[in-house]
């Protein structure tokens, strides 16, 4: 049985090696220059030190292969002849950096073996069972993966990547045994068995396209129990292996490279070449720009000499050159501005008049406020207001005062109507004063409506006081 195991193991990895060698030869034949890559590449080049977000880091895989109740290192379980059975599964992988990743994996299948072979000493086994069949309901695990040799100094593109895995998980299974008398025994008829297990594996991935990889691998699974085959015989733990072939599909934008297959040495070399090309182009452009600048500055200097000669001429002798002189016939004794034109004569500024408001002036205004009356709900002045307003008009004319009129109302009626009434009453007072000779530009009339009461509007007396026009001299 051990010879058969070694033979199967050797054949598996010989096949992996053959595929890897063939793909490596293809990689060597497809090694291209940067210019050729830029013409044929379907992915966006990545600058070094820009982080993993520039790559495709997530992938899913589907695989199938042979499940065996033995492993390449550590021997078999409790039966003398194992039989390979079909297994299948899937995984989700996150590549953390160029080398390391995390992979969540699911596996399902059947494990079978019998006691048809003799023991190593040529004797028949003393087991009461002739064979077993274990239904592997599921095996779920999380493994760390280490990608090897993705730093390639021989070729720009990585096509072959060997890897190793180590993880932990939980396996759920149901063993069924056949005794030597052909009796069938269900090891656990009331359910399934769940055990912790450690998957250890190795394999190689071959890049078939920008987002598709061939995945060839071998997993050795160490179960924390001696009942995987339904036969507890001794103190050693059971194990099983899985030789598989699958396809891995990279998730993300088709224009991005896979992080695991990216060759950082190639990216760095291409980035340095880009920088070198950019530096050469920058130096050439700088030299050309300097030469052009020198030619332009020489032309500017010649033009400046011509302009300077023009600026020296001053035909009218006013101190401004003919080039700038807009008044060419100005006498030499005339004071001129920068354009050669006579300066304006200074205006005689009259001293500001000081306005003094006397107590008598205030009394005249206060009497006008006191005597001011309007028709009810209107802006029409009553005749009793005229005498006092005449004295205010005489005051404005004789002393050239300015006057501010502020109209106010009580809160009876709507805000809009009160605001309009207050404005109209102030304007009515202004119109009367102007009719008596006052300067309209020195009178300001404003209405505030009911917004500025001087007392409460809850009484008739209060509302009477709030209906007013205030006079302010200045």
C-alpha positions in Angstrom: 0.0 0.0 0.0 2.9 2.4 0.8 4.4 1.7 -2.6 1.1 2.5 -4.3 0.8 5.7 -2.2 4.3 6.8 -3.3 3.5 5.9 -6.9 0.3 8.0 -6.9 2.1 10.8 -5.1 5.0 10.8 -7.6 2.7 10.7 -10.6 0.6 13.6 -9.3 3.6 15.9 -8.8 5.3 14.7 -11.9 2.2 15.9 -13.8 2.4 19.2 -11.9 6.1 19.5 -12.8 5.4 18.8 -16.4 2.7 21.5 -16.6 4.9 23.9 -14.7 7.9 23.3 -17.0 5.8 23.7 -20.1 4.3 26.9 -18.8 7.7 28.2 -17.7 9.0 27.6 -21.2 6.0 29.5 -22.6 6.9 32.3 -20.1 10.5 32.4 -21.4 9.3 32.5 -25.0 6.9 35.3 -24.2 9.3 37.5 -22.3 9.0 40.9 -24.1 10.4 44.3 -23.9 8.6 47.2 -22.3 7.6 48.7 -25.7 6.1 45.4 -26.8 4.3 45.0 -23.5 2.8 48.5 -23.9 1.4 47.6 -27.3 -0.1 44.2 -26.3 -0.9 44.5 -22.6 -4.5 44.3 -21.5 -3.8 45.4 -17.9 -2.8 48.8 -16.5 0.9 49.0 -15.4 1.3 49.6 -11.7 3.8 51.9 -10.1 5.8 50.6 -7.2 4.8 51.5 -3.6 1.3 52.4 -4.5 -0.4 49.8 -2.3 -2.5 46.7 -2.9 -5.6 48.6 -4.0 -4.0 48.9 -7.5 -4.3 45.1 -7.9 -6.9 42.3 -8.0 -6.6 40.8 -4.6 -9.8 38.7 -4.3 -10.4 35.4 -6.1 -12.6 32.4 -6.1 -11.6 28.8 -7.0 -13.4 25.6 -8.0 -11.6 22.3 -7.9 -12.1 18.6 -8.0 -9.8 15.6 -7.5 -9.1 12.4 -5.6 -9.8 11.9 -1.9 -7.7 9.3 -0.1 -7.7 8.0 3.5 -3.8 8.3 3.6 -1.2 11.1 3.4 2.2 11.3 1.7 3.9 11.9 5.0 2.7 9.8 8.0 1.2 6.7 6.5 -2.3 5.3 6.3 -5.1 4.8 8.7 -6.5 1.5 10.0 -7.1 -0.4 6.7 -4.5 -2.0 4.4 -5.8 -0.9 1.0 -7.1 2.6 0.2 -9.2 3.5 -2.7 -9.2 7.0 -4.3 -12.6 8.6 -4.5 -13.9 11.8 -6.1 -13.9 15.0 -4.1 -14.7 18.5 -5.0 -14.8 21.9 -3.4 -14.4 25.7 -3.7 -12.5 28.5 -2.0 -12.5 32.3 -1.5 -9.1 33.9 -1.3 -7.8 37.3 -0.2 -4.2 38.1 -1.2 -2.8 40.4 1.4 0.5 41.1 -0.3 2.8 39.6 -3.0 3.6 36.6 -0.8 0.8 36.0 1.8 -2.9 35.5 1.6 -5.9 34.0 3.5 -8.1 31.4 2.0 -11.5 30.0 3.2 -12.1 26.6 1.7 -14.9 24.1 1.4 -14.4 20.3 0.6 -16.9 17.4 0.1 -16.6 13.8 -1.0 -16.1 10.2 0.0 -13.3 8.2 1.6 -13.0 4.4 1.1 -10.6 1.6 2.0 -10.6 -2.2 2.7 -8.3 -4.9 4.2 -7.6 -6.9 1.0 -3.8 -6.3 1.2 -1.6 -8.1 3.7 0.3 -6.3 6.4 3.9 -5.3 6.0 5.0 -8.5 7.8 3.0 -10.7 5.3 0.2 -11.5 7.8 -3.5 -10.8 7.6 -4.9 -7.9 9.6 -6.8 -8.8 12.8 -9.4 -6.1 12.2 -13.0 -7.2 12.5 -13.9 -5.0 9.5 -13.4 -5.8 5.9 -13.9 -2.2 4.5 -15.3 1.2 5.3 -16.8 4.1 3.5 -17.0 7.6 5.1 -19.2 10.3 3.7 -17.3 13.5 4.0 -20.3 15.8 4.4 -18.2 18.9 4.5 -14.8 20.2 5.6 -14.5 23.9 6.1 -11.2 25.6 6.9 -9.3 28.9 6.8 -5.6 28.7 5.7 -2.7 31.0 5.3 -1.1 30.7 1.9 2.5 31.6 1.1 3.3 32.2 -2.6 6.9 31.3 -3.5 9.2 32.7 -6.2 7.0 35.5 -7.4 10.0 37.8 -7.5 11.4 36.9 -10.9 14.6 38.6 -12.3 14.6 36.4 -15.5 11.3 37.2 -17.0 9.0 40.2 -16.8 5.8 38.2 -16.3 5.2 35.5 -13.7 3.2 32.6 -15.1 4.1 29.8 -12.6 3.7 30.2 -8.9 4.4 27.4 -6.4 2.7 27.8 -3.0 2.3 26.2 0.4 -0.7 26.4 2.8 -1.3 25.8 6.5 -4.6 26.3 8.3 -7.3 24.9 10.6 -10.9 23.9 10.2 -13.8 21.6 11.1 -14.8 18.4 9.3 -18.2 16.7 9.4 -18.5 13.1 8.4 -20.4 9.7 8.7 -18.5 6.5 8.6 -20.1 3.2 7.5 -18.2 -0.1 8.1 -18.6 -3.6 6.6 -17.6 -6.4 9.0 -15.9 -9.6 7.9 -19.2 -11.4 8.0 -20.6 -8.8 5.5 -22.7 -7.1 8.2 -23.0 -3.3 7.6 -22.4 -1.1 10.6 -23.4 2.6 10.8 -20.8 4.0 13.2 -23.1 6.9 14.3 -26.7 6.3 13.2 -28.1 9.2 15.2 -26.1 11.9 13.4 -22.7 12.9 12.1 -19.2 13.4 13.7 -17.5 16.8 13.8 -13.8 17.0 14.4 -11.1 19.7 14.3 -8.5 19.2 11.6 -5.4 20.9 10.3 -4.9 21.1 6.5 -1.3 21.3 5.2 -0.7 21.6 1.5 1.4 22.6 -1.4 0.8 23.2 -5.1 1.4 25.3 -8.1 -0.7 27.8 -10.0 -0.3 28.5 -13.7 -1.7 31.7 -15.2 -3.9 30.8 -18.2 -5.1 34.4 -18.7 -5.3 37.8 -17.1 -8.0 36.6 -14.6 -7.9 32.8 -14.8 -5.3 30.4 -13.2 -4.9 26.6 -13.3 -4.5 25.4 -9.7 -2.8 22.0 -9.1 -2.4 21.1 -5.4 -2.1 18.4 -2.7 -3.6 18.7 0.8 -2.7 16.6 3.8 -5.4 16.8 6.5 -4.7 15.8 10.1 -7.9 15.0 12.0 -8.1 15.4 15.7 -9.8 11.9 16.2 -9.4 8.2 15.4 -12.8 7.6 14.0 -12.6 9.0 10.5 -12.7 5.4 9.2 -15.1 4.3 12.0 -12.5 2.1 13.6 -10.7 3.3 16.7 -7.5 1.2 16.8 -4.7 2.5 18.9 -3.8 6.0 19.9 -2.8 7.6 16.6 -5.1 10.2 14.9 -6.7 9.6 11.5 -5.8 11.7 8.4 -6.8 12.0 4.7 -5.4 13.7 1.6 -6.8 15.4 -1.4 -5.1 15.7 -4.8 -6.9 18.3 -6.8 -7.0 20.3 -10.0 -9.0 23.5 -10.3 -9.5 26.9 -11.8 -9.1 30.1 -9.9 -10.9 33.3 -11.1 -9.7 36.7 -10.0 -12.4 39.2 -9.0 -12.2 42.9 -9.8 -11.5 45.0 -12.9 -10.2 43.2 -15.9 -7.7 46.1 -16.4 -5.9 45.3 -13.1 -3.2 42.8 -12.5 -3.4 39.9 -10.0 -1.4 40.7 -6.9 0.0 37.2 -6.5 1.3 37.0 -10.1 2.7 40.5 -10.1 6.4 40.8 -10.5 7.6 43.7 -8.4 11.1 43.6 -9.8 9.7 44.1 -13.3 7.4 46.9 -12.1 10.3 48.7 -10.4 12.6 48.3 -13.5 9.8 49.7 -15.8 9.1 52.5 -13.4 12.8 53.4 -13.3 12.9 53.3 -17.1 9.8 55.5 -17.2 11.5 58.0 -14.9 14.7 57.9 -17.0 12.7 58.5 -20.2 10.8 61.3 -18.5 14.0 62.8 -17.3 15.6 62.7 -20.7 12.5 64.3 -22.2 12.4 66.9 -19.5 16.1 67.8 -20.1 15.6 68.0 -23.9 12.5 70.2 -23.4 14.4 72.4 -21.0 17.3 72.9 -23.4 14.9 73.7 -26.2 13.0 76.1 -24.0 16.2 77.8 -22.8 17.3 78.3 -26.4 13.9 79.7 -27.4 13.9 81.9 -24.3 17.4 83.3 -25.2 16.2 84.1 -28.7 13.1 85.9 -27.4 15.1 87.8 -24.8 17.6 89.0 -27.4 14.8 90.2 -29.6 13.2 92.0 -26.5 16.5 93.7 -25.7 16.8 95.1 -29.3 13.2 96.3 -29.1 13.9 97.9 -25.8 16.8 99.8 -27.2 14.6 101.2 -30.0 11.9 102.2 -27.4 14.6 103.8 -25.2 15.8 106.0 -28.1 12.2 107.1 -28.7 11.7 107.9 -25.0 14.7 110.3 -24.9 13.0 112.8 -27.3 11.0 115.7 -25.7 10.1 118.3 -28.4 8.1 120.7 -26.1 10.5 120.6 -23.2 7.9 119.8 -20.6 9.8 116.9 -19.1 7.7 114.2 -20.7 9.1 112.3 -23.7 7.3 112.5 -27.0 6.6 108.7 -26.6 4.2 109.3 -23.7 3.3 113.0 -24.3 -0.4 113.3 -25.2 -0.3 117.1 -25.1 2.6 117.8 -27.4 2.3 121.6 -27.5 2.4 122.3 -23.7 4.6 125.3 -22.8 7.8 124.3 -20.9 6.7 126.4 -17.9 3.4 124.6 -17.5 3.1 122.0 -14.8 2.0 118.7 -16.4 1.1 115.2 -15.4 2.7 111.9 -16.5 0.9 112.2 -19.9 2.3 115.7 -20.6 -1.0 117.4 -20.1 -1.6 120.5 -17.8 -2.5 119.6 -14.2 -6.0 120.7 -13.1 -6.2 123.9 -11.1 -7.1 123.2 -7.4 -10.6 123.9 -6.4 -11.4 126.4 -3.6 -12.9 124.3 -0.9 -15.5 126.2 1.2 -15.1 125.5 4.9 -17.8 123.2 6.3 -20.7 125.0 8.0 -21.2 124.1 11.6 -24.9 123.4 12.4 -26.0 124.4 15.9 -29.4 123.3 17.1 -30.6 125.6 19.9 -33.2 125.0 22.6 -35.6 127.3 20.7 -35.2 125.1 17.6 -36.0 122.0 19.6 -39.0 123.7 21.1 -40.4 124.6 17.7 -40.0 121.0 16.6 -41.6 119.6 19.8 -44.6 121.9 19.4 -45.1 120.6 15.8 -45.0 117.0 17.0 -47.5 117.9 19.8 -49.9 119.7 17.4 -49.6 117.2 14.5 -53.0 115.6 13.8 -54.3 113.4 10.9 -57.7 112.4 9.7 -58.7 109.1 11.3 -57.1 106.2 9.4 -55.7 108.5 6.7 -52.6 110.4 5.9 -54.5 113.7 5.5 -53.2 116.5 7.8 -55.7 118.4 9.8 -55.6 122.2 9.6 -54.7 122.4 13.3 -51.3 121.1 12.4 -50.4 123.9 9.9 -49.3 126.7 12.2 -46.7 124.5 13.9 -45.5 123.0 10.7 -45.1 126.5 9.2 -42.7 127.4 11.9 -40.7 124.2 11.3 -40.6 125.0 7.6 -39.2 128.5 8.3 -36.6 126.9 10.6 -35.5 124.5 7.9 -35.2 127.4 5.3 -33.5 129.9 7.5 -30.9 127.6 9.1 -30.6 125.0 6.3 -31.3 122.2 8.7 -31.9 118.6 7.7 -34.9 116.7 9.1 -35.8 113.1 9.5 -39.5 112.2 9.7 -40.3 108.8 11.2 -44.0 107.6 11.0 -45.5 105.1 13.5 -48.9 103.5 14.2 -50.6 101.4 16.8 -51.3 97.7 16.3 -54.9 98.1 15.1 -55.2 96.6 11.6 -52.7 94.5 9.6 -49.0 95.0 9.6 -48.9 95.9 5.9 -51.6 98.5 6.1 -50.0 100.1 9.2 -46.6 100.2 7.5 -48.1 101.9 4.5 -50.1 104.4 6.7 -47.0 105.3 8.7 -45.0 105.9 5.5 -47.8 107.9 3.9 -48.2 110.2 7.0 -44.4 110.9 7.1 -44.6 111.7 3.3 -47.6 113.9 3.9 -45.7 116.0 6.5 -42.7 116.2 4.1 -44.9 117.4 1.2 -46.4 120.2 3.4 -43.0 121.4 4.5 -41.7 121.4 0.9 -44.8 123.4 -0.1 -43.7 126.0 2.4 -40.2 126.3 0.8 -38.2 123.6 2.6 -35.5 121.8 0.5 -36.9 118.3 -0.3 -33.4 116.8 -0.5 -32.9 117.7 3.2 -36.0 115.9 4.4 -36.1 112.1 4.9 -39.5 110.4 5.3 -39.6 106.8 6.7 -42.5 104.6 7.9 -42.1 102.0 10.6 -45.7 100.9 11.1 -46.5 99.2 14.4 -42.9 97.9 15.0 -41.6 100.6 17.4 -44.3 101.4 20.0 -43.3 103.7 22.8 -46.0 102.3 25.2 -48.5 99.5 25.4 -51.2 99.2 22.7 -53.7 97.7 25.2 -55.3 101.0 26.1 -56.7 103.9 24.0 -54.2 106.3 25.6 -51.4 104.0 24.7 -52.5 103.5 21.2 -52.9 107.3 20.8 -49.3 107.9 21.9 -48.1 105.2 19.5 -49.8 106.9 16.5 -47.1 109.6 15.9 -44.6 111.1 13.6 -41.2 111.8 15.1 -39.1 114.9 14.0 -35.3 114.7 14.2 -33.2 117.8 13.3 -29.6 117.4 12.2 
